[in-house]
Amino acid sequence: MAEKNPLIREKAFVGGEWVSAKSGKTFEVLNPATGEVVAKVADTDAADTEAAIQRAYAAFQTWRETTSRERAAILKRLGQLMDENVENLAKIITAENGKKMMESTNEARGASGFVKYFAEEATRTVGDVHTNLQKNKRALVIRQPVGVAGLITPWNFPMEMITRKAGAALAAGCTVVIKPSEDTPLSALALCDMMKEAGIPDGVFNVVPCSRANAPAVGKVLCESELVSKISFTGSTATGKILLAQSASTVKKVSMELGGNSPFIVFDSANVDAASMGCFILKFYGSGQVCISANRILVQEGIYDEFCQKLAKLASSLVVGNGMDPKTTLGPLINAKGLEKVERHVQNAVKNGGRLLVGGKRSELGGNFFEPTVVCDVPKEALVCSEETFGPLASIIKFKTEEEAVTIANSTRMGLAGYFYSNDIGQIWRVAERMEVGMVGVNDTFIFDNALPFGGIKESGLGVEGSRYGLNEFQNMKVVGFGGI
C-alpha cells in the first residue's frame, strides 16, 4: 500500500517542510481489516509541537493580512486538487480506518466540499455598523481571525474532520496546528502537499502526528500554549473535559464536538418501511462508528414487531469484509478495544432480557470484525442506554406513549443528535421542540450539510462546525467606536 499510493507520507509537516520527530521515533499505522502495517509515521512529542506552534504563530502575522478573496482563491484551488486525487485519498481512508470504499470516497468528496464551501464563505464575513447610538458617535463591530488554532481530530472521519475545522480556520485568516488521531494520521498528512501546491504559505498548515503514548503531552501543549488562541476538538466527552480544563489556563476560545447517545424514535403513525430503512442506513454506516449514529432505537408498541422484523431483515443483508473488497457492505471496527465494547454491550443487553434477532458475536473472519447485530426488548437499564456503543449494534426499546419516549430520549447527559419518524403534525412539532439535542431529524436521517451548523448541547459539546456559524468560531468580534463625528 505505502509504495503504491503516492499520497502516503510518514513525516510530520511543519513550516511547509516534511520533518522527522526530534526524537527520531516512529509509530505504526495498522490496517484494521488485515492488521498489516500501512506506514511508520513520525512520533512527535511536546517539543515538536512547540516548534510547530512557533512556525504557525510566525506565519499568522502575514496570513492574517491576506484578503478574504486571496484566501478564497487558494481554498478553491485546494478543493480542486482534492477532487483530482479523490481515488487515492479514499484508498488512504480505507487503509487506515477500514470503512468500505464507497464510504471513503464519499468522505474524500465531502472533505473537498468543506474546503470549497469555506472558500465561498470567506468573502461573506461581515460586521455591523451602529449609527446614532449617541450624538456625535458611531460604532462598528468587525470580525478578525483569532490566531493560531489547535485542531485535534478523530479517527472515524479522519479527512472530513480535518477540512471541516481547517477550512473554516484558514478562511477566517487563522493558521493551524493539527494533531490527527494516532489511528488515522495518514489522511491528514495526505493533504499537506496539496495545501502547498494550492498556495497555502509555509507555516499556515501544520500536522504533528503522534502515538497514543504521546497524545496527552501533545494535546496539553496545544491547550496551554499562550501562542495558541483556539482549540477545536472532536472526540470523547471524557477527553474533551480534560482539554477544556487545560485550555482554561489561558482562557482560550474553545469548540468541541463530543460524544453522543442519539435516540431514534418511531411512532405508531410513522411509515414503517421508511423508518426501518432510515434507521438501517444511519445505524450501520461506517460500521456504526459515527457520533450521530442511532444508539437507542425507541419504537412504539403498535408497530414494534413489524419494525423489528424489517430492521433485522435489512441487517441480515450486510456483507462483512475488507473495505477494499467491492462486495463488502460492513467493514471492521477500528481496533480491538472498539470490538470488545460492542461485544460487552450485546452481552449486557441479552443478559438483562434483550432478545437477539440477528448477529451478536464476532465475525468468523476474526480480527476486528463483528457481525451486524439487532437486539430487541432491550431494557432501559442496559449499558447501551447510558453508553455510546460505536459499533454495528441496533438496540431496540419498546415504549407506549409519546411522553415516555421523550423522557427516555432525554434521560442522558448527551445531546448531539436525535431522530424520529411520525406523520402526526402536532406530534412532530412537540417532539422536535422537546428533544434535548443540537440537531433533530424528522422523517429523515441525513440532515447534515456544509451550510448547516453541526454541534450538540449538554455534554455533547460547545459551539458548532460547518456553516457560517462554524467560521465564526475562528473569529473574534471587536468594537470600534468613533467620537467627534
C-alpha positions as CSV (number, residue, x, y, z in Angstrom):
1,M,0.0,0.0,0.0
2,A,2.7,2.5,1.0
3,E,4.6,2.0,-2.3
4,K,1.5,2.2,-4.5
5,N,-0.3,5.2,-3.1
6,P,1.6,8.4,-4.0
7,L,-0.2,10.4,-1.3
8,I,1.1,8.5,1.7
9,R,3.5,10.5,3.8
10,E,5.3,9.4,7.0
11,K,6.8,12.5,8.4
12,A,5.4,15.5,10.2
13,F,4.6,18.6,8.2
14,V,5.9,21.8,9.9
15,G,6.6,25.2,8.4
16,G,6.0,23.8,4.9
17,E,8.6,21.0,5.3
18,W,8.5,17.3,5.9
19,V,10.3,16.7,9.2
20,S,11.1,13.7,11.4
21,A,10.3,13.8,15.1
22,K,13.1,15.3,17.1
23,S,13.5,12.0,19.0
24,G,13.7,10.1,15.7
25,K,10.9,7.8,16.9
26,T,8.1,6.5,14.7
27,F,4.8,4.6,15.3
28,E,2.9,2.1,13.2
29,V,-0.4,2.7,11.5
30,L,-2.3,-0.5,11.1
31,N,-5.0,-1.6,8.7
32,P,-8.0,-2.5,10.9
33,A,-9.1,-5.2,8.3
34,T,-5.8,-7.0,7.9
35,G,-3.6,-6.0,10.8
36,E,-0.9,-5.1,8.4
37,V,1.4,-2.1,8.8
38,V,0.3,0.6,6.4
39,A,3.0,3.1,7.3
40,K,5.5,4.1,10.1
41,V,4.8,7.7,11.0
42,A,6.9,10.3,12.8
43,D,6.0,10.2,16.5
44,T,6.1,13.8,17.5
45,D,6.1,15.0,21.1
46,A,5.8,18.2,23.2
47,A,9.0,19.7,21.8
48,D,7.9,19.1,18.2
49,T,4.5,20.6,18.9
50,E,6.1,23.7,20.4
51,A,8.2,24.1,17.3
52,A,5.1,23.8,15.1
53,I,3.2,26.4,17.2
54,Q,6.1,28.8,16.8
55,R,6.0,28.4,13.0
56,A,2.2,28.8,12.9
57,Y,2.4,31.9,15.1
58,A,5.0,33.5,12.8
59,A,3.0,32.6,9.7
60,F,-0.1,34.1,11.2
61,Q,1.4,37.6,11.2
62,T,1.3,37.7,7.4
63,W,-1.6,35.2,6.7
64,R,-3.9,37.4,8.7
65,E,-3.2,40.3,6.3
66,T,-4.3,38.4,3.2
67,T,-7.6,39.5,1.8
68,S,-10.6,37.2,2.0
69,R,-10.6,36.9,-1.8
70,E,-7.0,35.7,-1.8
71,R,-7.8,33.1,0.8
72,A,-10.9,32.1,-1.1
73,A,-8.9,31.6,-4.3
74,I,-6.4,29.4,-2.5
75,L,-9.0,27.2,-0.9
76,K,-10.9,26.9,-4.1
77,R,-7.7,25.6,-5.8
78,L,-7.2,23.2,-2.9
79,G,-10.7,21.8,-3.3
80,Q,-10.0,21.2,-7.0
81,L,-6.7,19.4,-6.2
82,M,-8.6,17.1,-3.7
83,D,-11.2,16.3,-6.3
84,E,-8.4,15.3,-8.8
85,N,-7.0,13.0,-6.2
86,V,-10.2,11.6,-4.7
87,E,-9.4,7.9,-5.5
88,N,-6.1,7.9,-3.8
89,L,-7.5,9.9,-0.8
90,A,-10.3,7.3,-0.5
91,K,-7.8,4.4,-0.5
92,I,-5.9,6.0,2.3
93,I,-9.0,6.4,4.4
94,T,-10.0,2.7,3.9
95,A,-6.4,1.5,4.5
96,E,-6.2,3.2,7.9
97,N,-9.8,3.4,9.0
98,G,-11.3,0.2,7.5
99,K,-14.5,1.7,6.1
100,K,-15.7,0.4,2.7
101,M,-14.5,2.3,-0.4
102,M,-17.9,3.8,-1.2
103,E,-17.9,5.5,2.2
104,S,-14.3,6.5,1.9
105,T,-15.0,8.1,-1.5
106,N,-18.0,9.9,0.0
107,E,-15.8,11.2,2.8
108,A,-13.0,12.3,0.4
109,R,-15.6,14.2,-1.7
110,G,-17.2,15.6,1.5
111,A,-13.8,16.8,2.7
112,S,-13.2,18.8,-0.5
113,G,-16.8,20.0,-0.2
114,F,-16.0,21.7,3.1
115,V,-12.9,23.3,1.6
116,K,-14.9,24.7,-1.3
117,Y,-17.8,25.8,0.9
118,F,-15.5,27.8,3.1
119,A,-13.7,29.3,0.1
120,E,-17.1,30.8,-0.7
121,E,-17.9,31.8,2.9
122,A,-14.5,33.5,3.3
123,T,-15.7,36.5,1.3
124,R,-19.1,36.7,3.2
125,T,-17.8,37.6,6.6
126,V,-19.4,40.9,7.6
127,G,-19.7,43.1,10.7
128,D,-22.2,45.7,11.7
129,V,-22.5,49.5,11.6
130,H,-24.3,51.0,14.6
131,T,-25.3,54.6,13.9
132,N,-26.6,57.3,16.2
133,L,-26.3,55.3,19.4
134,Q,-25.2,58.6,20.9
135,K,-24.9,62.0,19.4
136,N,-21.6,62.7,17.7
137,K,-20.7,59.0,18.0
138,R,-20.6,56.0,15.7
139,A,-19.6,52.4,16.2
140,L,-18.5,49.4,14.2
141,V,-18.4,45.7,15.0
142,I,-15.8,43.9,13.0
143,R,-14.6,40.2,12.9
144,Q,-11.0,39.2,13.0
145,P,-9.1,35.9,13.0
146,V,-8.4,34.5,16.5
147,G,-4.8,33.5,15.7
148,V,-3.2,30.1,15.8
149,A,-5.8,27.3,16.1
150,G,-5.0,23.9,17.6
151,L,-7.1,21.2,15.8
152,I,-7.5,17.8,17.4
153,T,-9.3,15.3,15.2
154,P,-10.8,11.8,15.4
155,W,-10.3,8.6,13.5
156,N,-13.8,7.9,12.4
157,F,-13.9,10.6,9.8
158,P,-10.2,11.3,9.5
159,M,-10.3,13.6,6.5
160,E,-13.7,15.4,6.7
161,M,-13.0,16.4,10.3
162,I,-9.7,18.0,9.2
163,T,-11.3,20.1,6.4
164,R,-14.4,21.0,8.4
165,K,-12.2,22.6,11.0
166,A,-9.2,23.7,8.9
167,G,-11.4,25.0,6.1
168,A,-13.1,27.4,8.4
169,A,-9.9,28.4,10.2
170,L,-8.0,29.1,7.0
171,A,-10.9,31.0,5.5
172,A,-11.1,33.2,8.6
173,G,-7.4,34.0,8.4
174,C,-6.1,31.7,11.1
175,T,-3.1,29.3,11.0
176,V,-3.4,25.8,12.3
177,V,-1.5,23.0,14.1
178,I,-3.3,19.7,13.7
179,K,-3.0,16.6,15.9
180,P,-4.7,13.8,14.0
181,S,-5.8,10.6,15.7
182,E,-3.0,8.1,16.2
183,D,-5.1,5.5,14.4
184,T,-5.5,7.6,11.2
185,P,-2.8,10.2,10.7
186,L,-2.3,9.4,7.0
187,S,-5.5,11.2,5.9
188,A,-4.2,14.5,7.4
189,L,-0.7,14.1,6.0
190,A,-2.1,13.3,2.6
191,L,-3.5,16.9,2.4
192,C,-0.2,18.7,3.1
193,D,1.4,18.6,-0.4
194,M,-1.9,19.8,-1.9
195,M,-2.1,22.6,0.6
196,K,1.3,23.8,-0.6
197,E,0.5,23.4,-4.2
198,A,-2.7,25.3,-3.8
199,G,-0.7,28.3,-2.4
200,I,-1.0,27.9,1.4
201,P,2.1,29.7,2.7
202,D,4.7,27.8,4.8
203,G,3.7,27.6,8.4
204,V,0.0,28.2,7.9
205,F,-0.9,24.5,7.8
206,N,1.0,22.1,10.2
207,V,0.4,18.5,11.1
208,V,2.0,16.8,14.2
209,P,1.1,13.1,14.2
210,C,1.9,11.2,17.3
211,S,1.4,7.8,19.0
212,R,-1.2,7.1,21.7
213,A,1.5,7.4,24.3
214,N,2.5,10.9,23.2
215,A,-1.1,12.2,22.6
216,P,-1.7,13.6,26.1
217,A,1.5,15.6,26.0
218,V,0.9,17.0,22.6
219,G,-2.7,17.9,23.4
220,K,-1.5,19.6,26.7
221,V,1.0,21.8,24.8
222,L,-1.7,22.9,22.3
223,C,-4.1,23.7,25.1
224,E,-1.7,25.5,27.4
225,S,0.4,27.4,24.9
226,E,-0.1,31.2,25.1
227,L,0.5,31.4,21.3
228,V,-2.5,29.2,20.6
229,S,-5.7,31.2,20.7
230,K,-8.3,28.5,19.8
231,I,-8.8,24.8,20.4
232,S,-11.2,22.7,18.2
233,F,-11.7,19.1,19.3
234,T,-13.8,16.2,18.1
235,G,-13.7,13.1,20.3
236,S,-15.0,11.6,23.5
237,T,-16.6,13.6,26.3
238,A,-14.0,12.4,28.8
239,T,-11.1,13.7,26.7
240,G,-12.9,16.9,25.9
241,K,-13.3,17.7,29.6
242,I,-9.5,17.2,30.1
243,L,-8.7,19.5,27.2
244,L,-11.3,22.1,28.4
245,A,-9.7,22.2,31.8
246,Q,-6.2,22.6,30.3
247,S,-7.4,25.4,28.0
248,A,-8.8,27.3,31.0
249,S,-5.2,28.2,32.0
250,T,-5.0,30.7,29.0
251,V,-8.8,31.2,28.6
252,K,-8.8,30.0,25.1
253,K,-11.7,30.2,22.6
254,V,-12.9,26.5,22.5
255,S,-15.3,24.5,20.4
256,M,-15.9,20.8,20.9
257,E,-17.9,18.1,19.3
258,L,-18.1,15.3,21.9
259,G,-19.8,12.0,22.5
260,G,-23.4,11.2,21.5
261,N,-26.1,8.7,22.5
262,S,-28.6,9.5,19.8
263,P,-32.2,8.5,20.3
264,F,-34.1,7.2,17.2
265,I,-37.9,7.2,17.9
266,V,-40.5,5.6,15.7
267,F,-44.1,6.4,16.5
268,D,-47.2,4.4,15.5
269,S,-48.1,6.9,12.8
270,A,-44.8,6.5,11.0
271,N,-44.2,4.9,7.7
272,V,-42.5,1.8,8.9
273,D,-40.7,1.0,5.7
274,A,-39.2,4.5,5.6
275,A,-38.3,4.4,9.3
276,S,-36.7,1.0,9.2
277,M,-34.6,1.9,6.1
278,G,-33.6,5.2,7.6
279,C,-32.6,3.5,10.8
280,F,-30.7,0.8,8.9
281,I,-28.6,3.3,6.9
282,L,-27.9,5.5,9.9
283,K,-27.1,2.7,12.3
284,F,-24.7,0.7,10.1
285,Y,-23.0,3.5,8.2
286,G,-19.3,3.3,9.0
287,S,-19.9,0.1,10.9
288,G,-21.8,2.2,13.4
289,Q,-18.7,4.2,14.3
290,V,-20.4,7.6,13.8
291,C,-21.1,10.1,16.5
292,I,-24.6,10.8,15.3
293,S,-25.5,7.1,14.8
294,A,-28.7,5.8,16.3
295,N,-27.7,4.4,19.7
296,R,-31.1,3.9,21.4
297,I,-33.9,2.9,19.0
298,L,-37.3,3.6,20.6
299,V,-40.3,2.0,18.8
300,Q,-44.0,2.4,19.8
301,E,-45.8,-0.8,20.7
302,G,-48.3,-0.6,17.9
303,I,-45.7,-1.1,15.2
304,Y,-43.0,-2.6,17.3
305,D,-42.9,-6.2,16.0
306,E,-43.2,-5.1,12.3
307,F,-40.3,-2.6,12.7
308,C,-38.1,-5.2,14.5
309,Q,-38.6,-7.8,11.7
310,K,-37.9,-5.3,8.9
311,L,-34.7,-3.9,10.6
312,A,-33.5,-7.5,11.3
313,K,-34.0,-8.4,7.6
314,L,-32.1,-5.4,6.4
315,A,-29.2,-6.0,8.8
316,S,-29.0,-9.7,7.6
317,S,-28.3,-8.4,4.1
318,L,-25.0,-6.8,5.1
319,V,-21.7,-8.4,3.9
320,V,-18.9,-8.2,6.4
321,G,-15.4,-7.9,5.0
322,N,-12.4,-5.8,4.0
323,G,-13.4,-2.3,2.8
324,M,-11.2,-2.7,-0.3
325,D,-13.5,-5.6,-1.5
326,P,-16.3,-4.2,-3.6
327,K,-18.7,-6.8,-2.2
328,T,-18.2,-5.6,1.4
329,T,-21.0,-3.5,2.9
330,L,-19.8,-3.6,6.5
331,G,-16.2,-3.1,7.4
332,P,-14.2,-3.8,10.6
333,L,-14.1,-1.9,13.9
334,I,-11.2,0.4,14.3
335,N,-9.4,-1.7,16.8
336,A,-9.7,-4.5,19.4
337,K,-10.9,-2.1,22.1
338,G,-13.9,-1.0,19.9
339,L,-14.7,-4.6,19.2
340,E,-14.7,-5.5,22.9
341,K,-17.1,-2.7,23.7
342,V,-19.7,-3.8,21.1
343,E,-19.4,-7.4,22.4
344,R,-19.9,-6.2,26.0
345,H,-23.0,-4.1,25.1
346,V,-24.6,-7.1,23.3
347,Q,-23.9,-9.5,26.2
348,N,-25.2,-7.0,28.7
349,A,-28.4,-6.3,26.7
350,V,-29.2,-10.1,26.3
351,K,-28.3,-10.8,30.0
352,N,-30.9,-8.2,31.1
353,G,-33.7,-9.5,28.9
354,G,-32.9,-8.4,25.4
355,R,-33.8,-10.8,22.6
356,L,-31.2,-11.4,19.9
357,L,-32.6,-11.2,16.4
358,V,-29.5,-11.0,14.2
359,G,-25.8,-11.5,14.7
360,G,-24.5,-11.0,18.3
361,K,-20.9,-12.2,18.0
362,R,-17.5,-11.7,16.5
363,S,-17.4,-12.5,12.8
364,E,-15.9,-15.7,11.6
365,L,-13.4,-13.5,9.7
366,G,-11.7,-12.8,13.1
367,G,-9.6,-9.7,13.7
368,N,-11.7,-6.5,14.3
369,F,-14.8,-7.8,12.5
370,F,-18.2,-8.0,14.3
371,E,-21.5,-9.3,12.9
372,P,-24.3,-6.8,12.2
373,T,-26.5,-7.2,15.2
374,V,-30.1,-6.4,16.2
375,V,-31.3,-6.9,19.7
376,C,-35.0,-6.1,20.6
377,D,-36.7,-5.9,24.0
378,V,-33.7,-4.0,25.4
379,P,-34.3,-2.8,28.9
380,K,-33.7,0.9,29.9
381,E,-31.1,-0.4,32.4
382,A,-28.9,-1.8,29.7
383,L,-25.4,-0.3,29.1
384,V,-26.4,0.9,25.7
385,C,-28.8,3.4,27.3
386,S,-26.1,5.1,29.2
387,E,-23.0,4.5,26.9
388,E,-22.4,5.1,23.2
389,T,-21.8,1.8,21.6
390,F,-19.9,3.0,18.5
391,G,-20.4,-0.2,16.6
392,P,-22.8,-2.3,14.4
393,L,-25.4,-3.0,17.2
394,A,-29.0,-1.9,16.8
395,S,-30.7,-1.9,20.3
396,I,-34.5,-1.6,20.2
397,I,-36.6,-0.5,23.1
398,K,-40.4,-0.6,23.2
399,F,-42.5,2.3,24.5
400,K,-46.2,3.1,24.9
401,T,-46.7,6.9,25.0
402,E,-45.1,10.0,23.4
403,E,-44.3,11.3,26.9
404,E,-42.4,8.1,27.7
405,A,-40.4,8.2,24.5
406,V,-39.3,11.8,25.0
407,T,-38.4,11.1,28.7
408,I,-36.2,8.2,27.7
409,A,-34.7,10.2,24.8
410,N,-33.7,13.0,27.2
411,S,-32.5,10.7,30.0
412,T,-28.8,11.2,29.2
413,R,-26.2,13.9,29.6
414,M,-25.5,13.6,25.9
415,G,-27.3,15.9,23.4
416,L,-25.8,15.7,20.0
417,A,-28.4,14.4,17.5
418,G,-31.8,12.8,17.7
419,Y,-34.3,11.5,15.1
420,F,-37.9,10.5,15.0
421,Y,-40.5,9.3,12.5
422,S,-44.1,10.4,12.7
423,N,-46.9,11.5,10.4
424,D,-48.7,13.4,13.1
425,I,-48.0,17.1,12.5
426,G,-48.8,18.1,16.1
427,Q,-46.6,15.4,17.4
428,I,-43.8,16.5,15.0
429,W,-43.8,20.0,16.4
430,R,-44.0,18.9,20.1
431,V,-41.2,16.3,19.9
432,A,-38.9,18.3,17.8
433,E,-39.0,21.2,20.3
434,R,-38.7,18.9,23.3
435,M,-35.8,16.8,22.3
436,E,-32.7,17.9,24.1
437,V,-30.2,17.8,21.2
438,G,-28.4,20.1,18.9
439,M,-29.7,18.5,15.7
440,V,-33.1,16.8,15.0
441,G,-34.0,14.7,12.0
442,V,-37.8,14.4,11.3
443,N,-38.6,11.6,9.0
444,D,-35.0,11.9,7.7
445,T,-31.6,10.7,8.9
446,F,-29.5,12.8,6.5
447,I,-30.0,16.3,7.9
448,F,-26.3,17.4,7.6
449,D,-24.9,19.8,5.1
450,N,-21.9,22.1,4.7
451,A,-24.2,25.1,5.1
452,L,-25.8,23.9,8.3
453,P,-24.3,24.1,11.8
454,F,-23.1,20.8,13.3
455,G,-22.9,20.6,17.1
456,G,-24.5,19.4,20.3
457,I,-25.7,20.6,23.7
458,K,-25.2,19.3,27.3
459,E,-22.1,17.1,27.5
460,S,-22.0,16.6,23.7
461,G,-20.1,19.8,23.1
462,L,-19.6,23.5,22.8
463,G,-20.0,25.6,19.7
464,V,-20.6,24.3,16.1
465,E,-18.8,23.3,13.0
466,G,-19.7,23.8,9.3
467,S,-21.8,26.7,8.1
468,R,-21.1,30.4,8.5
469,Y,-21.6,29.9,12.2
470,G,-18.6,27.4,12.2
471,L,-16.4,30.0,10.6
472,N,-17.4,32.5,13.3
473,E,-15.9,30.1,15.9
474,F,-12.5,31.1,14.5
475,Q,-13.1,34.8,14.7
476,N,-13.1,37.5,17.4
477,M,-15.6,40.3,17.5
478,K,-14.1,43.8,18.0
479,V,-16.0,47.0,18.7
480,V,-14.5,50.1,17.1
481,G,-16.1,53.3,18.5
482,F,-15.7,56.8,16.9
483,G,-16.2,60.1,18.7
484,G,-16.3,63.6,17.5
485,I,-18.4,62.8,14.4
